[in-house]
Amino acid sequence: MSDDEMPELSSTALAALAEFREEERRKNEELLRGDTKSAKIDEDWQLSQFWYDEATSRRLVDEALATKCSNIACVSSPTLMQFFHETQEYKNGEISLKVFEFDTRFGLKFPDEFVFYDYKKPTEIPKQLLGAFDLVIADPPFLAAECLIKTSHTVRLIGKPDVKVILCTGAIMDDYIFRNFQASRLLGMHRTSFEPHHANNLANDFACFANYPTKTL
């Protein structure tokens, strides 16, 4: 097919596309206005974004609070931020949060807690955040060895010497985690019985790992 023969979208398809673009524009305007409570950030599948369902989000947040850790980092797991914000511990100032995320929309939604993060550049971390966190919850965006290795490098950099780590990733990464992730100084990593689920029923089975005896997972 030549360029001159490229198919044209039907009027119905064009209308649907226009409606989608208008909805995205409206959401971005809400974020820019600071309407963080009303603004919903949809998944961008090109960034391999698949949000946890509510039950999973609350379960992970409950575990984080049960550790009594005060400085918490969410690495490539921005879904949890909203649920942390709803807790009494957050409202009382008992915990502080940072979300390390590639999607800058979360910089608009959480401007004081957002850290731009590209897993391909795992060492590009603000100096003041090195060794700053006693709990890190990580969910590498891609089910690939490279992504897991580089994410683990970041976790080492931002975690305190005795950092607690919760890792959510595809169950297919199980063998790789035990062969390689433990060797990265996050010793004692084990698979918990908890199975994370996603709002849009992601086909891949997910698993949850930790490097400490979890209380609720």
C-alpha atoms as a printed R data frame, in Angstrom:
    type eleno elety resid chain resno       x       y      z
1   ATOM     1    CA   MET     A     1   0.000   0.000  0.000
2   ATOM     2    CA   SER     A     2   1.418   3.404 -0.969
3   ATOM     3    CA   ASP     A     3   1.293   6.520  1.186
4   ATOM     4    CA   ASP     A     4  -1.460   7.832 -1.071
5   ATOM     5    CA   GLU     A     5  -3.546   4.777 -0.259
6   ATOM     6    CA   MET     A     6  -3.329   5.015  3.532
7   ATOM     7    CA   PRO     A     7  -6.773   4.271  4.998
8   ATOM     8    CA   GLU     A     8  -8.692   7.136  6.539
9   ATOM     9    CA   LEU     A     9 -10.343   6.891  9.932
10  ATOM    10    CA   SER     A    10 -14.112   6.779  9.962
11  ATOM    11    CA   SER     A    11 -16.046   9.666 11.447
12  ATOM    12    CA   THR     A    12 -16.872   7.462 14.441
13  ATOM    13    CA   ALA     A    13 -13.200   6.624 15.020
14  ATOM    14    CA   LEU     A    14 -12.205  10.270 14.649
15  ATOM    15    CA   ALA     A    15 -14.852  11.297 17.161
16  ATOM    16    CA   ALA     A    16 -13.635   8.664 19.624
17  ATOM    17    CA   LEU     A    17 -10.036   9.827 19.181
18  ATOM    18    CA   ALA     A    18 -11.045  13.440 19.744
19  ATOM    19    CA   GLU     A    19 -12.954  12.454 22.881
20  ATOM    20    CA   PHE     A    20  -9.928  10.545 24.193
21  ATOM    21    CA   ARG     A    21  -7.601  13.487 23.567
22  ATOM    22    CA   GLU     A    22 -10.009  15.884 25.257
23  ATOM    23    CA   GLU     A    23 -10.202  13.622 28.304
24  ATOM    24    CA   GLU     A    24  -6.399  13.446 28.499
25  ATOM    25    CA   ARG     A    25  -6.191  17.239 28.181
26  ATOM    26    CA   ARG     A    26  -8.713  17.674 30.994
27  ATOM    27    CA   LYS     A    27  -6.817  15.310 33.293
28  ATOM    28    CA   ASN     A    28  -3.522  17.074 32.647
29  ATOM    29    CA   GLU     A    29  -5.160  20.432 33.381
30  ATOM    30    CA   GLU     A    30  -6.420  19.066 36.704
31  ATOM    31    CA   LEU     A    31  -2.901  17.973 37.576
32  ATOM    32    CA   LEU     A    32  -1.457  21.351 36.631
33  ATOM    33    CA   ARG     A    33  -4.079  23.098 38.772
34  ATOM    34    CA   GLY     A    34  -3.115  20.889 41.673
35  ATOM    35    CA   ASP     A    35  -6.437  19.053 41.778
36  ATOM    36    CA   THR     A    36  -4.649  15.963 43.029
37  ATOM    37    CA   LYS     A    37  -7.674  14.423 44.703
38  ATOM    38    CA   SER     A    38  -9.802  14.463 41.569
39  ATOM    39    CA   ALA     A    39  -7.117  13.807 38.963
40  ATOM    40    CA   LYS     A    40  -6.796  10.159 37.971
41  ATOM    41    CA   ILE     A    41  -3.679   9.006 36.152
42  ATOM    42    CA   ASP     A    42  -4.419   6.256 33.668
43  ATOM    43    CA   GLU     A    43  -1.998   3.494 32.770
44  ATOM    44    CA   ASP     A    44   0.376   4.170 29.906
45  ATOM    45    CA   TRP     A    45   0.986   0.724 28.475
46  ATOM    46    CA   GLN     A    46   3.894   2.011 26.404
47  ATOM    47    CA   LEU     A    47   5.636   2.590 29.735
48  ATOM    48    CA   SER     A    48   4.580  -0.897 30.878
49  ATOM    49    CA   GLN     A    49   2.269   0.601 33.496
50  ATOM    50    CA   PHE     A    50  -0.237  -1.713 35.142
51  ATOM    51    CA   TRP     A    51  -1.767  -0.396 38.338
52  ATOM    52    CA   TYR     A    52  -2.373  -2.603 41.364
53  ATOM    53    CA   ASP     A    53  -5.964  -3.210 42.334
54  ATOM    54    CA   GLU     A    54  -7.174  -1.628 45.565
55  ATOM    55    CA   ALA     A    55  -6.829  -4.771 47.686
56  ATOM    56    CA   THR     A    56  -3.198  -5.237 46.631
57  ATOM    57    CA   SER     A    57  -2.362  -1.582 47.215
58  ATOM    58    CA   ARG     A    58  -3.842  -1.589 50.704
59  ATOM    59    CA   ARG     A    59  -2.130  -4.865 51.582
60  ATOM    60    CA   LEU     A    60   1.301  -3.516 50.621
61  ATOM    61    CA   VAL     A    61   0.695  -0.257 52.462
62  ATOM    62    CA   ASP     A    62  -0.448  -2.161 55.563
63  ATOM    63    CA   GLU     A    63   2.770  -4.188 55.490
64  ATOM    64    CA   ALA     A    64   4.837  -1.035 55.110
65  ATOM    65    CA   LEU     A    65   3.156   0.510 58.148
66  ATOM    66    CA   ALA     A    66   3.594  -2.696 60.139
67  ATOM    67    CA   THR     A    67   7.383  -2.427 59.742
68  ATOM    68    CA   LYS     A    68   7.330   0.893 61.650
69  ATOM    69    CA   CYS     A    69   9.755   2.288 59.071
70  ATOM    70    CA   SER     A    70   9.524   6.051 58.717
71  ATOM    71    CA   ASN     A    71  11.365   6.774 55.449
72  ATOM    72    CA   ILE     A    72   9.726   4.882 52.601
73  ATOM    73    CA   ALA     A    73  10.597   4.810 48.903
74  ATOM    74    CA   CYS     A    74   8.279   3.547 46.177
75  ATOM    75    CA   VAL     A    75  10.414   2.622 43.174
76  ATOM    76    CA   SER     A    76   8.380   2.299 39.969
77  ATOM    77    CA   SER     A    77   5.311   1.623 42.116
78  ATOM    78    CA   PRO     A    78   3.384   4.920 42.054
79  ATOM    79    CA   THR     A    79  -0.010   3.292 42.658
80  ATOM    80    CA   LEU     A    80   0.806   3.070 46.349
81  ATOM    81    CA   MET     A    81   1.233   6.801 46.898
82  ATOM    82    CA   GLN     A    82  -2.479   7.590 46.963
83  ATOM    83    CA   PHE     A    83  -3.095   4.840 49.526
84  ATOM    84    CA   PHE     A    84  -0.214   5.960 51.745
85  ATOM    85    CA   HIS     A    85  -1.676   9.465 51.691
86  ATOM    86    CA   GLU     A    86  -4.945   8.131 53.093
87  ATOM    87    CA   THR     A    87  -3.325   6.641 56.195
88  ATOM    88    CA   GLN     A    88  -3.354   8.281 59.596
89  ATOM    89    CA   GLU     A    89   0.389   7.684 59.866
90  ATOM    90    CA   TYR     A    90   0.984   9.866 56.814
91  ATOM    91    CA   LYS     A    91  -1.422  12.556 57.977
92  ATOM    92    CA   ASN     A    92   0.307  12.626 61.369
93  ATOM    93    CA   GLY     A    93   3.717  13.026 59.761
94  ATOM    94    CA   GLU     A    94   4.958   9.682 61.072
95  ATOM    95    CA   ILE     A    95   6.156   8.545 57.643
96  ATOM    96    CA   SER     A    96   7.798  10.357 54.752
97  ATOM    97    CA   LEU     A    97   7.543   9.189 51.154
98  ATOM    98    CA   LYS     A    98   9.349   9.462 47.866
99  ATOM    99    CA   VAL     A    99   8.180   7.987 44.576
100 ATOM   100    CA   PHE     A   100  10.950   7.191 42.092
101 ATOM   101    CA   GLU     A   101   9.165   7.224 38.751
102 ATOM   102    CA   PHE     A   102   9.775   7.801 35.038
103 ATOM   103    CA   ASP     A   103   6.273   9.147 34.327
104 ATOM   104    CA   THR     A   104   6.406  12.884 35.000
105 ATOM   105    CA   ARG     A   105   2.633  13.069 35.446
106 ATOM   106    CA   PHE     A   106   3.312  11.904 38.981
107 ATOM   107    CA   GLY     A   107   5.562  14.907 39.392
108 ATOM   108    CA   LEU     A   108   2.471  17.043 38.924
109 ATOM   109    CA   LYS     A   109   0.383  14.924 41.258
110 ATOM   110    CA   PHE     A   110   3.027  14.579 43.991
111 ATOM   111    CA   PRO     A   111   5.402  17.513 43.393
112 ATOM   112    CA   ASP     A   112   7.090  17.381 46.808
113 ATOM   113    CA   GLU     A   113   7.590  13.618 46.786
114 ATOM   114    CA   PHE     A   114   8.456  12.891 43.166
115 ATOM   115    CA   VAL     A   115  11.938  11.858 42.039
116 ATOM   116    CA   PHE     A   116  12.434  11.395 38.320
117 ATOM   117    CA   TYR     A   117  13.815   7.899 37.823
118 ATOM   118    CA   ASP     A   118  14.954   6.044 34.720
119 ATOM   119    CA   TYR     A   119  15.862   2.458 35.561
120 ATOM   120    CA   LYS     A   120  18.343   2.497 32.663
121 ATOM   121    CA   LYS     A   121  20.353   5.047 34.675
122 ATOM   122    CA   PRO     A   122  20.252   3.431 38.118
123 ATOM   123    CA   THR     A   123  22.947   5.595 39.692
124 ATOM   124    CA   GLU     A   124  21.429   8.955 38.764
125 ATOM   125    CA   ILE     A   125  19.988   9.593 42.212
126 ATOM   126    CA   PRO     A   126  20.025  12.904 44.124
127 ATOM   127    CA   LYS     A   127  22.891  12.786 46.618
128 ATOM   128    CA   GLN     A   128  20.663  13.646 49.554
129 ATOM   129    CA   LEU     A   129  18.633  10.476 48.938
130 ATOM   130    CA   LEU     A   130  21.560   8.046 48.967
131 ATOM   131    CA   GLY     A   131  21.236   5.710 51.947
132 ATOM   132    CA   ALA     A   132  18.127   7.565 53.076
133 ATOM   133    CA   PHE     A   133  15.404   4.907 53.233
134 ATOM   134    CA   ASP     A   134  14.684   2.139 55.698
135 ATOM   135    CA   LEU     A   135  11.980   0.568 53.515
136 ATOM   136    CA   VAL     A   136  11.920   0.301 49.723
137 ATOM   137    CA   ILE     A   137   8.984  -1.100 47.761
138 ATOM   138    CA   ALA     A   138  10.061  -1.818 44.188
139 ATOM   139    CA   ASP     A   139   8.219  -3.048 41.116
140 ATOM   140    CA   PRO     A   140  10.582  -3.112 38.106
141 ATOM   141    CA   PRO     A   141   8.583  -1.925 35.077
142 ATOM   142    CA   PHE     A   142   9.733  -4.692 32.734
143 ATOM   143    CA   LEU     A   143  10.039  -8.449 33.219
144 ATOM   144    CA   ALA     A   144  13.636  -8.545 32.067
145 ATOM   145    CA   ALA     A   145  16.912  -9.374 33.779
146 ATOM   146    CA   GLU     A   146  18.442  -6.010 32.866
147 ATOM   147    CA   CYS     A   147  15.568  -4.116 34.475
148 ATOM   148    CA   LEU     A   148  15.708  -6.219 37.636
149 ATOM   149    CA   ILE     A   149  19.476  -5.843 37.995
150 ATOM   150    CA   LYS     A   150  19.414  -2.076 37.511
151 ATOM   151    CA   THR     A   151  16.463  -1.632 39.839
152 ATOM   152    CA   SER     A   152  18.281  -3.659 42.508
153 ATOM   153    CA   HIS     A   153  21.306  -1.383 42.060
154 ATOM   154    CA   THR     A   154  19.114   1.634 42.784
155 ATOM   155    CA   VAL     A   155  17.606  -0.082 45.830
156 ATOM   156    CA   ARG     A   156  21.108  -0.636 47.227
157 ATOM   157    CA   LEU     A   157  22.005   2.999 46.672
158 ATOM   158    CA   ILE     A   158  18.961   4.550 48.307
159 ATOM   159    CA   GLY     A   159  18.567   2.044 51.132
160 ATOM   160    CA   LYS     A   160  20.137   2.179 54.561
161 ATOM   161    CA   PRO     A   161  22.519  -0.684 55.462
162 ATOM   162    CA   ASP     A   162  19.645  -2.590 57.103
163 ATOM   163    CA   VAL     A   163  17.031  -1.596 54.526
164 ATOM   164    CA   LYS     A   164  13.873  -3.664 54.315
165 ATOM   165    CA   VAL     A   165  12.881  -4.475 50.736
166 ATOM   166    CA   ILE     A   166   9.576  -5.551 49.225
167 ATOM   167    CA   LEU     A   167   9.812  -6.562 45.580
168 ATOM   168    CA   CYS     A   168   6.787  -7.214 43.364
169 ATOM   169    CA   THR     A   169   7.435  -8.690 39.943
170 ATOM   170    CA   GLY     A   170   6.341 -11.424 37.584
171 ATOM   171    CA   ALA     A   171   6.435 -14.942 38.983
172 ATOM   172    CA   ILE     A   172   8.549 -15.939 35.979
173 ATOM   173    CA   MET     A   173  11.409 -13.944 37.526
174 ATOM   174    CA   ASP     A   174  11.456 -16.232 40.571
175 ATOM   175    CA   ASP     A   175  14.514 -18.301 39.598
176 ATOM   176    CA   TYR     A   176  16.434 -15.247 38.460
177 ATOM   177    CA   ILE     A   177  15.818 -13.432 41.728
178 ATOM   178    CA   PHE     A   178  17.253 -16.268 43.795
179 ATOM   179    CA   ARG     A   179  20.241 -16.715 41.496
180 ATOM   180    CA   ASN     A   180  21.142 -13.055 41.118
181 ATOM   181    CA   PHE     A   181  19.169 -10.618 43.249
182 ATOM   182    CA   GLN     A   182  20.391 -12.108 46.520
183 ATOM   183    CA   ALA     A   183  23.957 -11.753 45.308
184 ATOM   184    CA   SER     A   184  23.448  -7.997 45.183
185 ATOM   185    CA   ARG     A   185  23.763  -7.634 48.982
186 ATOM   186    CA   LEU     A   186  20.014  -7.805 49.552
187 ATOM   187    CA   LEU     A   187  20.550 -11.140 51.293
188 ATOM   188    CA   GLY     A   188  17.797 -13.353 52.599
189 ATOM   189    CA   MET     A   189  15.270 -12.535 49.871
190 ATOM   190    CA   HIS     A   190  12.364 -14.945 50.028
191 ATOM   191    CA   ARG     A   191   9.075 -15.325 48.228
192 ATOM   192    CA   THR     A   192   6.050 -14.514 50.351
193 ATOM   193    CA   SER     A   193   2.640 -16.154 50.048
194 ATOM   194    CA   PHE     A   194   1.104 -12.881 48.870
195 ATOM   195    CA   GLU     A   195   0.203 -12.607 45.185
196 ATOM   196    CA   PRO     A   196  -0.236  -9.036 43.879
197 ATOM   197    CA   HIS     A   197  -3.107  -8.399 41.489
198 ATOM   198    CA   HIS     A   198  -3.751  -5.624 39.003
199 ATOM   199    CA   ALA     A   199  -6.828  -3.554 38.293
200 ATOM   200    CA   ASN     A   200  -6.986  -4.563 34.633
201 ATOM   201    CA   ASN     A   201  -6.365  -8.274 35.204
202 ATOM   202    CA   LEU     A   202  -2.813  -8.484 33.880
203 ATOM   203    CA   ALA     A   203  -2.285 -11.931 32.358
204 ATOM   204    CA   ASN     A   204   1.138 -12.524 33.937
205 ATOM   205    CA   ASP     A   205   1.138 -14.088 37.393
206 ATOM   206    CA   PHE     A   206   2.831 -11.834 39.925
207 ATOM   207    CA   ALA     A   207   4.724 -12.646 43.087
208 ATOM   208    CA   CYS     A   208   5.950 -10.732 46.112
209 ATOM   209    CA   PHE     A   209   9.416 -11.105 47.630
210 ATOM   210    CA   ALA     A   210  10.984  -9.635 50.751
211 ATOM   211    CA   ASN     A   211  14.354  -9.636 52.495
212 ATOM   212    CA   TYR     A   212  12.905  -9.692 56.026
213 ATOM   213    CA   PRO     A   213  10.195 -11.644 57.906
214 ATOM   214    CA   THR     A   214   7.034  -9.884 56.766
215 ATOM   215    CA   LYS     A   215   4.190  -9.300 59.199
216 ATOM   216    CA   THR     A   216   1.156  -9.287 56.895
217 ATOM   217    CA   LEU     A   217   2.276 -10.703 53.529
